[in-house]
């Protein structure tokens, strides 16, 4: 699902990952919990996510400020799940943070 556009400037956190084969070890439950939890965070604007059959996934979360991003990064439950992701669910992952100065939208 595509997120709506937001008043600029705002921030985008792009999380790119390649999954391991250990899918049954609580990943879906943890992902659902993180979506519930992030929606409660001050400064959170929205999220978009997609994963291909090859295991490559991209999740983009949108934020009002860098301070809000850092607060989410330091959230204790999020920190625990991030560590589990690195040790169990992800073969590779990269996080990029960028400031969005412009965005364009087309809807047919």
C-alpha positions as CSV (number, residue, x, y, z in Angstrom):
1,X,0.0,0.0,0.0
2,X,1.3,3.4,-0.9
3,X,1.5,6.0,1.8
4,X,0.0,9.4,1.2
5,X,2.3,12.4,0.5
6,X,3.2,14.7,3.4
7,X,4.1,18.4,3.8
8,X,7.7,18.9,2.9
9,X,10.3,18.7,4.2
10,X,10.0,15.3,5.9
11,X,12.3,12.3,6.3
12,X,12.4,8.9,4.8
13,X,14.1,5.9,6.3
14,X,14.8,3.3,3.7
15,X,15.4,-0.2,5.1
16,X,16.6,-2.7,2.4
17,X,17.0,-6.3,3.4
18,X,17.6,-9.8,2.2
19,X,15.9,-12.5,4.3
20,X,17.3,-15.8,5.5
21,X,15.3,-19.0,5.3
22,X,14.3,-18.8,8.9
23,X,10.8,-17.5,8.3
24,X,9.0,-19.6,10.8
25,X,10.9,-18.3,13.8
26,X,8.5,-15.5,14.7
27,X,9.2,-13.1,11.9
28,X,5.6,-12.3,10.9
29,X,4.5,-11.8,14.5
30,X,7.5,-9.4,15.1
31,X,6.8,-7.5,11.9
32,X,3.2,-7.1,12.8
33,X,4.1,-5.9,16.3
34,X,6.6,-3.3,14.9
35,X,3.9,-1.9,12.6
36,X,1.6,-1.5,15.6
37,X,4.2,0.0,17.7
38,X,5.7,2.4,15.1
39,X,2.2,3.8,14.4
40,X,2.1,5.0,18.1
41,X,5.4,6.9,17.8
42,X,5.4,10.7,17.8
43,X,6.5,12.1,14.4
44,X,5.7,8.9,12.5
45,X,3.9,9.7,9.2
46,X,3.5,6.4,7.4
47,X,5.1,3.3,5.9
48,X,5.4,1.4,2.6
49,X,6.8,-2.0,2.2
50,X,7.4,-4.7,-0.4
51,X,9.2,-8.0,-0.6
52,X,10.0,-10.0,-3.7
53,X,10.0,-13.8,-4.0
54,X,13.8,-13.7,-3.9
55,X,13.7,-12.4,-0.3
56,X,14.7,-8.8,-1.1
57,X,12.6,-6.4,0.8
58,X,12.3,-2.6,0.9
59,X,10.5,-0.8,3.7
60,X,10.3,3.0,3.7
61,X,9.0,4.8,6.8
62,X,8.2,8.5,6.8
63,X,9.0,10.8,9.7
64,X,8.4,14.5,10.6
65,X,11.9,14.9,12.1
66,X,15.3,13.3,12.6
67,X,14.6,13.4,16.4
68,X,11.5,11.2,15.9
69,X,13.6,8.8,13.8
70,X,16.3,8.6,16.5
71,X,13.6,8.1,19.2
72,X,12.2,5.1,17.3
73,X,15.7,3.7,16.8
74,X,16.3,3.8,20.5
75,X,12.8,2.4,21.5
76,X,13.6,-0.7,23.7
77,X,11.2,-3.1,21.9
78,X,12.3,-1.9,18.5
79,X,16.0,-2.3,19.5
80,X,15.4,-5.9,20.6
81,X,13.6,-6.8,17.4
82,X,16.4,-5.2,15.3
83,X,19.0,-7.3,17.1
84,X,16.9,-10.4,16.4
85,X,16.6,-9.5,12.8
86,X,20.3,-9.2,12.4
87,X,21.0,-12.5,14.2
88,X,18.1,-14.5,12.7
89,X,16.0,-13.1,9.9
90,X,18.2,-11.0,7.7
91,X,21.2,-12.1,5.6
92,X,22.0,-8.5,4.7
93,X,20.3,-5.2,5.6
94,X,21.0,-1.5,5.0
95,X,19.3,1.6,6.5
96,X,19.4,4.9,4.7
97,X,18.0,8.2,6.1
98,X,17.2,11.0,3.8
99,X,15.4,14.4,3.9
100,X,12.6,14.7,1.3
101,X,12.6,18.2,-0.2
102,X,10.0,17.5,-2.9
103,X,7.6,14.8,-3.9
104,X,5.2,14.3,-6.8
105,X,2.1,12.2,-7.0
106,X,0.1,10.9,-9.9
107,X,-3.1,9.0,-9.5
108,X,-5.1,7.7,-12.5
